[in-house]
Amino acid sequence: MTDKKTHILVTGASRGIGKSILETLYGPSVSALGQSTTGQNGLIAANFADTGAAGGLWDSALEKLDGRIDVIVNNAGIFENNPIDSADADWLESWNATMQINLTAAAELCRLAVKHFQKRGAAGRIVNIASRAAYRGDSPEHWHYAASKGAMVAMTKTIARGYAAQEILAFAICPGFTMTGMAEEYLESRGGDKLLADIPLGRVAQPEEIAEMARWCAFDAPPSMTGAVLDANGASFVR
């Protein structure tokens, strides 16, 4: 990056990993904005379930950041049960909603970011928060979640390969269980002790740990690392 302020947009910043990322990025050399569905606490409101929300967020962020974004962190996502014995229409609706919020909105923002970087002729970075599920899979109720995160990793690698020569870098971070609202509910519903026994570290990750990885990718990761996928799962899944 340059010696001027780095302008950063973080999605899903109202709680958990996204909130920690936004807090980690604050500093005298950074102007960072966050998104949430409701827009409370100074965040930009954008409901990714709605058509056009990603583009609207991008335009709002550009306006607030004087027409320049240097880094985007795609963290927004949902994690909802979708049993295979649900009614056909309900199962498909849940599948499509997860894909829209977890993948399509992120893809729209990645596309806008790449075009923005290209138009400015400037370096830029994309940091996508995926999941261990991209490689290990998830529960039988979460086909859609695993598929969305696997696709996010593939998208990140494709962006990295396609635009590295233009100094547009892309990284993916794949957390395992992280102590957020979504993970706490899942752990409780599945018997927390049994799931924790599958994590050699003996505990789930803390949001601050993932936030530090995102900060490093946004600022310090060497360009030759573009396309890298960073795991943070307490050795519960090693590749």
N, C-alpha and C positions, 0 to 999 in steps of 0.2 A: 504494500500500500504506500501512499504518499505521506508527506508530513502534514497535510491538511486533515481536518476532521473526517473520520470514517463514518459514513451514513449507513445504518443497518436497520433492516426490517425483520421482526421476529413474529411468526404466527403462533397462535395458541399460547398466549403469554399471560393468561389470567391466573394460572396456578401451576403447580408441579414443575416439570422440567422447563417449560417455556418461561414461567415467571423467574426461575433461577437463572436461565440464560440471559434474560433481559437485565436482571440485576447485576449479573457478572459483567455485562458489556458496558454498563454506565461508567463514564469517566470523562475527564477534561478533553480528551482527544476523540471522543465518540459522540455522535448524535444517534440515539437508538429509539425506535418506535415499536410498539407491540400491538398485536391484534387480538381481539377476543370476539365472541359471538355477540355479547351485549354492549361492549365498548365502555364498561365501567372503569373507574380508577385511571382515567387518562389514556386508555387504550382506544384504538380505532375499532369501531364496530363493523364487523363483516361476518355474515352467516354463510359459510361455505356450502350449506345445503341449497342455497339460492343461486340460480343461474346468474352469472355476471358479477357475483360477489368478489371473486378474486381480482378481476379487472378493476372494480371499483375501489378495492383496498389499495391496489398498486397506484392508482391515480391520486388517491387521498394521501398516501405516504409520500409520493413524489412532491405534491404541493407543500406538504409540511417540511420536507427536507430539501427545499430550494431546488427541486428538479434533478436531484442526483441521489441514487442508491448505489452503494458499493458492495454490500453483502446482503444476502437474504438467507434467513434461517427458517426452513419449513418444518414446524413442529406440530401444528394443529392436527388433531386426529380424534377419532372415537373408537371405543372398544366395547361393543355390545354383543350380547348373546344372539345367536341365530341358529337354533336347533334345526336339524334336517327334517324333523317331523312337523315343522310349522306348515301352515297352509301355503300352497305354492306361491300365491301372490304376496303373502307376508314375507316369505323367505327371499323372494326376488327384490322386494322393496328394501329390505334390510341390507342385502348385498349391494344394491345400487347406491344406497345412502352412504355406506362405508367407503365404497370406491370414490364417490363424488368428493367426500370430505377428506379422506386420507390420501387420495392419489390425484384425482383430476384437478382439484384446486391447487395442489402443489405443482402439478405439471404446468398449469396456466401461469403460475407465478414464475416458475423456472423459465418458461418461454419468454415472458415479458422481461425478465432480468437479462437473459442472453441478448435479446434485441436491444435493450437499453445499453448494455455494455458495448455492443457492436456499434451502435449509433454514436456513442461518445468516443469510441476508439480507446477505451480505457480498460484496465484490468478489473476483474470482478470475481467474487466468490459466492458459491452456493453451498449451503450446508443443509443436508436433509436428515432429519431425525427419523430413522426407520425402526427396526426392531429385530431382536434375536429371532423372532418368528419368520423373518424373511428366509432364514436358512434352516432352522430347526422345525418350523411349522408351529401350530398352536393346537388348542383343544378342538374336539369335534364341533363345538358351537362357534368356532371362530375361523372357519375357512376364509371368509371374506377379509378378515383382518390380516391373516398371514399373506394372502394373495396381494393385498394392497401394499404391504411392506416389501414383499419380494419384488414387485413391480417398481417400487420407489428406488430400490437398490439398482435394478437394471437401468432405470432411467438416469440415475446419477452417473453410472459408468459410461453410458452413451453420451451424456453431455460432456463428461471429462474428455473422452476420446475425440469428440467432434470439434471442441473449441479450445483445446489446450494451446494451440499455436497462436490464439488471439489473447492469451493470458486470462482466459475465463476458466476458473478452476472449480471443481465440484467434489464434495466429500459426503460420505454417508456415515452416520453413527448408528450402531445397532445395540441399544440397551436391552438387557434382560429385564426382569422385574425391577422396577424402580419405585421408591416409596412415594407414590402419587395417589390421588383419590381413586383412580381407576385400578391401580395395582392393589391397593389396600382392600378394595371390595372383592377383587378376584381371589386374592390370597385367603380371605376369610371364607369365601364360598367354597373353596376347594380344600380347606384344611391346611392352614398356613405351615404348620410344623413339617408336614410331609413334603410340601413343595420346597421349603427351605433346606431340607435334607439333600435335595438335588443340586444345591449350590455349594461347591467346595469352599467358597469364601465364608459361608455360614450366615450370610445376610444378603438382603437385596441392596441394590445401589441406592445412593442418595441423589436427589436432583442436582445438588451442587457438583457432584462428580461428573454428571453428563454435561452440565453447564460449562465446566472447565474445559472439557473436550471440545465443545462447540466454540468456545472463545478461542482456543488454540487453532482450530481449523479456520476461523474467521480472520485471524491475524498472523499466526506464526508458522503454520504448517508449510513446509517448503513446497514450491511449485511442483517438484517431481513427485510429490505424493498425490497429485490430482487423480481422482478415480478411486482412491483408497476407501475401504470400508473398515471402520474402527469398532471393535467389539467391546462391550462393557457389561458382562453378565456373570461376573464372579467365577468364571471357568465352568459354568454350567453347560456351555456349548463352545467347544474349541474347534477351529477349522485349520 
